[in-house]
Amino acid sequence: MNSKLNILFVAFLAISLISCKQNAADKIEDADAAYAKERARLAKVGFPEMTFTSMEYDFGTVNEGDKVSGSFEYTNTGKSDLIITSAKASCGCTVPEYDKDKAIKPGEKGSLKFVFDTHGKPEKQNKSITITCNTKNQQEVVNIKGYVNPKSGTILTK
């Protein structure tokens, strides 16, 4: 009797797991289908385009420990609403800030702000921010550069 209960329990567990996996797979397939449908729609009407006033921000020379703030200004020069889904910096020392959950209409302007913490980052610096959005390329990259004067007593390695 006990072995029949174990078999019944294992069968119930297997069916439960299979049905959960199927629901998750359906959700992924639905999301992929919605994404493909939106990309096809944008291809017909025209993708949004991020046109930056400058793709590079040169902060010049600062002292180690300073926090550098700046922004990248852009215009949606495309034919559809621009939606930014994420902005990620190449390192944790740079924090980007962007218009979340906001559609930038064709012709409208926007800005991607950032703060770069120079603590522990002496000498020449080159950082990037990758913007994931609904443009044709799906990603745009902007760069931050400059020179950080090391704190006195900092040991530099080559």
Backbone as CSV, one residue per row, in Angstrom:
resi,resn,N_x,N_y,N_z,CA_x,CA_y,CA_z,C_x,C_y,C_z
1,MET,0.819,-1.194,0.000,0.000,0.000,0.000,0.861,1.256,0.000
2,ASN,1.937,1.244,0.812,2.831,2.385,0.933,3.535,2.676,-0.387
3,SER,3.923,1.638,-1.114,4.600,1.841,-2.405,3.644,2.436,-3.437
4,LYS,2.345,2.085,-3.352,1.361,2.667,-4.267,1.197,4.167,-4.000
5,LEU,1.227,4.551,-2.756,1.142,5.968,-2.386,2.363,6.725,-2.894
6,ASN,3.524,6.125,-2.765,4.757,6.757,-3.257,4.706,6.942,-4.770
7,ILE,4.237,5.931,-5.477,4.135,6.010,-6.937,3.138,7.089,-7.325
8,LEU,2.009,7.126,-6.632,0.993,8.139,-6.901,1.539,9.547,-6.642
9,PHE,2.277,9.702,-5.543,2.871,11.003,-5.204,3.888,11.435,-6.268
10,VAL,4.759,10.524,-6.686,5.769,10.833,-7.703,5.091,11.203,-9.025
11,ALA,4.043,10.501,-9.381,3.322,10.810,-10.629,2.695,12.202,-10.545
12,PHE,2.064,12.512,-9.412,1.468,13.832,-9.217,2.532,14.934,-9.305
13,LEU,3.669,14.714,-8.665,4.761,15.686,-8.685,5.283,15.891,-10.103
14,ALA,5.446,14.817,-10.842,5.946,14.920,-12.218,4.979,15.706,-13.098
15,ILE,3.684,15.428,-12.958,2.689,16.156,-13.749,2.692,17.636,-13.383
16,SER,2.812,17.931,-12.098,2.853,19.335,-11.652,4.045,20.068,-12.235
17,LEU,5.202,19.429,-12.197,6.416,20.076,-12.717,6.329,20.293,-14.221
18,ILE,5.817,19.325,-14.938,5.706,19.449,-16.389,4.744,20.567,-16.751
19,SER,3.624,20.647,-16.053,2.659,21.704,-16.369,3.217,23.076,-16.026
20,CYS,4.012,23.211,-14.968,4.634,24.503,-14.628,5.625,24.913,-15.702
21,LYS,6.426,23.968,-16.176,7.391,24.279,-17.226,6.678,24.714,-18.496
22,GLN,5.567,24.083,-18.802,4.823,24.427,-20.003,4.298,25.856,-19.895
23,ASN,3.775,26.245,-18.738,3.278,27.606,-18.563,4.405,28.623,-18.718
24,ALA,5.567,28.332,-18.162,6.710,29.241,-18.300,7.146,29.336,-19.757
25,ALA,7.169,28.215,-20.443,7.559,28.222,-21.862,6.553,29.020,-22.683
26,ASP,5.266,28.873,-22.365,4.240,29.641,-23.081,4.433,31.140,-22.876
27,LYS,4.762,31.527,-21.650,4.970,32.956,-21.355,6.154,33.506,-22.147
28,ILE,7.226,32.722,-22.218,8.402,33.157,-22.977,8.057,33.262,-24.456
29,GLU,7.352,32.271,-24.971,6.955,32.306,-26.382,6.048,33.497,-26.665
30,ASP,5.136,33.801,-25.738,4.247,34.957,-25.904,5.044,36.260,-25.922
31,ALA,6.024,36.373,-25.019,6.853,37.580,-24.968,7.672,37.719,-26.249
32,ASP,8.223,36.592,-26.741,8.991,36.627,-27.986,8.110,37.023,-29.170
33,ALA,6.905,36.506,-29.185,5.980,36.830,-30.274,5.597,38.304,-30.239
34,ALA,5.352,38.836,-29.046,5.006,40.260,-28.918,6.179,41.138,-29.351
35,TYR,7.395,40.741,-28.985,8.589,41.490,-29.370,8.751,41.481,-30.896
36,ALA,8.605,40.307,-31.499,8.742,40.188,-32.959,7.670,41.015,-33.666
37,LYS,6.469,41.002,-33.131,5.374,41.774,-33.728,5.673,43.277,-33.662
38,GLU,6.189,43.735,-32.531,6.525,45.157,-32.386,7.676,45.548,-33.319
39,ARG,8.691,44.698,-33.452,9.809,44.986,-34.368,9.315,45.059,-35.810
40,ALA,8.393,44.176,-36.190,7.834,44.195,-37.547,7.034,45.475,-37.781
41,ARG,6.278,45.909,-36.766,5.503,47.149,-36.877,6.437,48.348,-37.055
42,LEU,7.512,48.398,-36.260,8.462,49.507,-36.367,9.160,49.510,-37.722
43,ALA,9.439,48.332,-38.262,10.086,48.252,-39.573,9.194,48.864,-40.648
44,LYS,7.873,48.728,-40.490,6.945,49.289,-41.472,6.802,50.804,-41.337
45,VAL,6.610,51.280,-40.114,6.332,52.721,-39.914,7.600,53.545,-39.766
46,GLY,8.695,52.912,-39.424,9.962,53.611,-39.226,10.384,53.559,-37.767
47,PHE,11.612,53.157,-37.546,12.145,53.032,-36.190,12.404,54.411,-35.590
48,PRO,12.415,54.496,-34.254,12.904,55.720,-33.623,14.421,55.784,-33.811
49,GLU,14.980,56.974,-33.742,16.433,57.156,-33.862,16.904,58.101,-32.780
50,MET,17.974,57.720,-32.095,18.590,58.588,-31.089,19.724,59.346,-31.763
51,THR,19.561,60.644,-31.905,20.617,61.478,-32.467,21.176,62.326,-31.328
52,PHE,22.412,62.044,-30.959,23.062,62.728,-29.838,23.752,64.000,-30.314
53,THR,23.782,65.013,-29.456,24.564,66.205,-29.773,26.048,65.860,-29.726
54,SER,26.411,64.888,-28.884,27.775,64.376,-28.823,27.728,62.969,-28.250
55,MET,28.498,62.075,-28.823,28.560,60.689,-28.358,29.641,60.506,-27.293
56,GLU,30.396,61.581,-27.028,31.499,61.495,-26.071,31.458,62.681,-25.125
57,TYR,31.705,62.416,-23.839,31.770,63.459,-22.824,33.184,63.454,-22.266
58,ASP,33.912,64.540,-22.455,35.274,64.669,-21.945,35.221,65.565,-20.717
59,PHE,35.476,64.980,-19.535,35.397,65.764,-18.308,36.706,66.470,-17.969
60,GLY,37.700,66.352,-18.827,38.963,67.065,-18.609,39.792,66.405,-17.527
61,THR,40.347,67.221,-16.632,41.187,66.719,-15.549,40.535,67.062,-14.214
62,VAL,40.390,66.045,-13.376,39.809,66.223,-12.045,40.705,65.512,-11.028
63,ASN,40.427,65.726,-9.758,41.201,65.076,-8.706,40.506,63.798,-8.253
64,GLU,41.320,62.808,-7.927,40.765,61.543,-7.451,39.890,61.793,-6.225
65,GLY,38.738,61.185,-6.221,37.771,61.382,-5.143,36.622,62.280,-5.556
66,ASP,36.817,63.058,-6.634,35.731,63.912,-7.144,34.653,63.053,-7.788
67,LYS,33.439,63.587,-7.792,32.350,62.950,-8.539,32.030,63.862,-9.708
68,VAL,32.098,63.287,-10.899,31.851,64.036,-12.127,30.423,63.761,-12.584
69,SER,29.648,64.816,-12.789,28.292,64.686,-13.306,28.243,65.241,-14.712
70,GLY,27.439,64.635,-15.546,27.281,65.129,-16.911,26.033,64.541,-17.539
71,SER,25.829,64.884,-18.796,24.676,64.328,-19.501,24.947,64.264,-21.000
72,PHE,24.230,63.384,-21.631,24.235,63.246,-23.075,22.849,63.656,-23.560
73,GLU,22.802,64.701,-24.366,21.528,65.201,-24.888,21.258,64.521,-26.228
74,TYR,20.003,64.173,-26.460,19.633,63.515,-27.712,18.249,63.980,-28.161
75,THR,17.976,63.717,-29.432,16.669,63.987,-30.026,16.208,62.716,-30.720
76,ASN,14.935,62.416,-30.614,14.372,61.299,-31.373,14.110,61.820,-32.782
77,THR,14.981,61.487,-33.710,14.850,61.931,-35.096,14.190,60.868,-35.977
78,GLY,13.636,59.849,-35.337,12.974,58.781,-36.084,11.496,59.045,-36.285
79,LYS,10.784,58.007,-36.671,9.365,58.127,-37.019,8.434,57.518,-35.975
80,SER,8.983,56.907,-34.926,8.177,56.262,-33.885,8.661,56.716,-32.511
81,ASP,7.845,56.432,-31.496,8.222,56.764,-30.118,9.471,55.981,-29.714
82,LEU,10.387,56.674,-29.052,11.617,56.067,-28.541,11.379,55.623,-27.105
83,ILE,11.727,54.377,-26.830,11.583,53.853,-25.472,12.913,53.244,-25.047
84,ILE,13.474,53.775,-23.964,14.724,53.254,-23.405,14.347,52.238,-22.341
85,THR,14.872,51.015,-22.470,14.561,49.981,-21.489,15.652,49.812,-20.440
86,SER,16.888,50.218,-20.765,17.952,50.176,-19.760,19.145,51.004,-20.219
87,ALA,19.962,51.367,-19.247,21.235,52.048,-19.505,22.228,51.484,-18.497
88,LYS,23.273,50.854,-19.000,24.248,50.197,-18.128,25.647,50.717,-18.421
89,ALA,26.363,51.041,-17.354,27.732,51.543,-17.476,28.714,50.383,-17.521
90,SER,29.905,50.664,-18.059,30.930,49.633,-18.184,31.555,49.266,-16.847
91,CYS,31.318,50.067,-15.808,31.816,49.719,-14.474,30.872,50.312,-13.424
92,GLY,31.006,49.831,-12.211,30.153,50.285,-11.119,30.436,51.695,-10.649
93,CYS,31.519,52.292,-11.117,31.885,53.649,-10.713,31.047,54.699,-11.436
94,THR,30.301,54.289,-12.451,29.479,55.208,-13.245,28.016,54.790,-13.122
95,VAL,27.178,55.758,-12.749,25.755,55.473,-12.574,24.954,56.318,-13.562
96,PRO,24.316,55.664,-14.549,23.484,56.410,-15.501,22.057,56.592,-14.973
97,GLU,21.410,57.646,-15.450,20.015,57.920,-15.113,19.315,58.320,-16.403
98,TYR,18.188,57.692,-16.683,17.480,57.951,-17.931,15.978,58.039,-17.682
99,ASP,15.246,58.457,-18.688,13.793,58.578,-18.599,13.156,57.194,-18.649
100,LYS,12.842,56.643,-17.486,12.226,55.320,-17.417,10.733,55.453,-17.672
101,ASP,10.205,54.475,-18.348,8.759,54.408,-18.598,8.214,55.657,-19.280
102,LYS,9.019,56.279,-20.132,8.563,57.467,-20.852,8.849,57.279,-22.334
103,ALA,7.847,57.494,-23.137,8.027,57.438,-24.583,8.452,58.819,-25.065
104,ILE,9.579,58.881,-25.778,10.077,60.127,-26.359,9.511,60.186,-27.781
105,LYS,8.627,61.106,-28.022,7.955,61.246,-29.325,8.947,61.723,-30.390
106,PRO,8.674,61.445,-31.654,9.526,61.971,-32.724,9.643,63.497,-32.604
107,GLY,10.876,63.989,-32.677,11.144,65.422,-32.554,11.419,65.879,-31.136
108,GLU,11.060,65.078,-30.140,11.300,65.458,-28.741,12.745,65.195,-28.344
109,LYS,13.169,65.937,-27.335,14.529,65.806,-26.811,14.502,65.077,-25.477
110,GLY,15.630,64.510,-25.144,15.798,63.831,-23.865,17.249,63.907,-23.447
111,SER,17.539,63.419,-22.247,18.929,63.402,-21.800,19.192,62.168,-20.949
112,LEU,20.405,61.687,-21.069,20.909,60.589,-20.264,21.931,61.200,-19.322
113,LYS,21.621,61.238,-18.043,22.533,61.828,-17.058,23.392,60.729,-16.461
114,PHE,24.534,61.124,-15.917,25.400,60.146,-15.271,26.216,60.820,-14.178
115,VAL,26.704,59.995,-13.252,27.661,60.419,-12.230,28.790,59.406,-12.254
116,PHE,30.016,59.905,-12.373,31.214,59.059,-12.374,31.985,59.353,-11.093
117,ASP,32.173,58.334,-10.249,32.908,58.469,-8.990,34.365,58.104,-9.252
118,THR,35.265,59.060,-9.089,36.673,58.853,-9.426,37.472,58.184,-8.312
119,HIS,36.849,57.921,-7.170,37.559,57.284,-6.052,38.156,55.950,-6.513
120,GLY,39.466,55.810,-6.364,40.148,54.582,-6.769,40.336,54.441,-8.271
121,LYS,40.168,55.538,-9.004,40.287,55.507,-10.469,41.293,56.557,-10.951
122,PRO,42.569,56.420,-10.586,43.549,57.426,-11.011,43.933,57.279,-12.483
123,GLU,44.453,58.370,-13.023,44.993,58.469,-14.381,43.909,58.482,-15.459
124,LYS,44.290,58.103,-16.680,43.398,58.185,-17.843,42.189,57.261,-17.655
125,GLN,40.998,57.799,-17.968,39.755,57.041,-17.809,38.947,57.034,-19.107
126,ASN,38.427,55.890,-19.441,37.514,55.711,-20.579,36.400,54.788,-20.113
127,LYS,35.202,55.299,-20.021,34.043,54.523,-19.591,32.984,54.617,-20.678
128,SER,32.097,53.640,-20.707,31.008,53.675,-21.682,29.684,53.381,-20.989
129,ILE,28.616,53.851,-21.627,27.259,53.540,-21.185,26.533,52.953,-22.393
130,THR,25.989,51.770,-22.213,25.228,51.102,-23.261,23.745,51.306,-22.986
131,ILE,23.058,51.881,-23.960,21.638,52.185,-23.848,20.879,51.155,-24.677
132,THR,19.990,50.417,-24.030,19.147,49.453,-24.727,17.806,50.127,-24.979
133,CYS,17.394,50.126,-26.244,16.182,50.856,-26.631,15.564,50.208,-27.870
134,ASN,14.503,50.801,-28.361,13.788,50.210,-29.497,14.199,50.805,-30.843
135,THR,15.438,51.304,-30.953,15.953,51.766,-32.241,16.253,50.551,-33.123
136,LYS,16.583,50.793,-34.355,16.877,49.690,-35.280,18.046,48.848,-34.769
137,ASN,19.094,49.506,-34.238,20.255,48.778,-33.730,20.018,48.155,-32.362
138,GLN,19.002,48.573,-31.664,18.601,48.103,-30.345,19.531,48.540,-29.218
139,GLN,20.713,49.036,-29.539,21.633,49.554,-28.532,22.401,50.738,-29.090
140,GLU,22.630,51.696,-28.220,23.459,52.855,-28.539,24.520,52.938,-27.448
141,VAL,25.722,53.389,-27.797,26.812,53.468,-26.815,27.388,54.874,-26.821
142,VAL,27.506,55.457,-25.624,28.150,56.757,-25.453,29.359,56.568,-24.544
143,ASN,30.329,57.483,-24.648,31.589,57.327,-23.931,31.905,58.535,-23.055
144,ILE,32.574,58.245,-21.944,33.028,59.261,-20.992,34.536,59.096,-20.881
145,LYS,35.252,60.222,-20.952,36.706,60.121,-20.834,37.255,61.329,-20.092
146,GLY,38.474,61.174,-19.630,39.144,62.258,-18.941,40.348,61.730,-18.175
147,TYR,40.924,62.604,-17.370,42.109,62.231,-16.591,41.839,62.547,-15.130
148,VAL,42.205,61.597,-14.266,42.024,61.751,-12.825,43.403,61.867,-12.179
149,ASN,43.672,63.048,-11.569,44.929,63.234,-10.836,44.914,62.320,-9.614
150,PRO,45.942,61.460,-9.481,45.963,60.542,-8.343,46.147,61.295,-7.022
151,LYS,45.587,60.721,-5.954,45.817,61.262,-4.618,47.295,61.090,-4.300
152,SER,47.820,61.989,-3.490,49.222,61.824,-3.095,49.332,60.535,-2.278
153,GLY,50.383,59.811,-2.522,50.596,58.525,-1.841,50.034,57.337,-2.605
154,THR,49.328,57.586,-3.712,48.796,56.495,-4.519,49.946,55.846,-5.283
155,ILE,50.030,54.529,-5.203,51.055,53.798,-5.924,50.482,53.425,-7.293
156,LEU,51.117,53.910,-8.331,50.661,53.636,-9.688,51.428,52.453,-10.247
157,THR,50.735,51.593,-10.952,51.377,50.429,-11.572,51.291,50.564,-13.088
158,LYS,52.251,50.063,-13.733,52.277,50.084,-15.206,52.353,48.691,-15.742
